[in-house]
Amino acid sequence: MSANVLGDSVESTLILPRLDYEASYNAYIRELDDEERYPFPLDFQHSDFAALLRRLEDYATGTNRQMGSSRLRRTGSYRAASWSASQT
């Protein structure tokens, strides 16, 4: 997410994950090492980055969910959504 500050107002832009961020993402995960990772998707398998992006998109759209998986509750609009997870 990026933010621009102008006077007393702040404008934020959500930058969605995409393939050209793979090297940066992997460097960040290596930097975290054994630290706890927030939010939880940072713990997802990422060796196949394209598959990780598909999984994140599936979470965003609510598609390809398997029985017994975490329930996701979306607030806000589709592209600027915030998510919370609860166990089934």
ChimeraX attribute file (.defattr): number of C-alpha atoms within 10 A of each C-alpha:
attribute: neighborCount
match mode: 1-to-1
recipient: residues
	/A:1	7
	/A:2	8
	/A:3	10
	/A:4	10
	/A:5	9
	/A:6	8
	/A:7	6
	/A:8	5
	/A:9	8
	/A:10	9
	/A:11	9
	/A:12	11
	/A:13	10
	/A:14	11
	/A:15	10
	/A:16	12
	/A:17	13
	/A:18	13
	/A:19	11
	/A:20	8
	/A:21	11
	/A:22	17
	/A:23	10
	/A:24	10
	/A:25	17
	/A:26	14
	/A:27	11
	/A:28	12
	/A:29	15
	/A:30	10
	/A:31	10
	/A:32	12
	/A:33	10
	/A:34	8
	/A:35	8
	/A:36	10
	/A:37	12
	/A:38	8
	/A:39	9
	/A:40	10
	/A:41	13
	/A:42	15
	/A:43	11
	/A:44	10
	/A:45	11
	/A:46	16
	/A:47	10
	/A:48	9
	/A:49	17
	/A:50	13
	/A:51	12
	/A:52	19
	/A:53	17
	/A:54	12
	/A:55	18
	/A:56	16
	/A:57	15
	/A:58	13
	/A:59	18
	/A:60	18
	/A:61	13
	/A:62	13
	/A:63	10
	/A:64	10
	/A:65	13
	/A:66	7
	/A:67	8
	/A:68	8
	/A:69	11
	/A:70	14
	/A:71	15
	/A:72	16
	/A:73	13
	/A:74	17
	/A:75	11
	/A:76	9
	/A:77	8
	/A:78	10
	/A:79	11
	/A:80	14
	/A:81	12
	/A:82	13
	/A:83	13
	/A:84	12
	/A:85	12
	/A:86	9
	/A:87	8
	/A:88	9
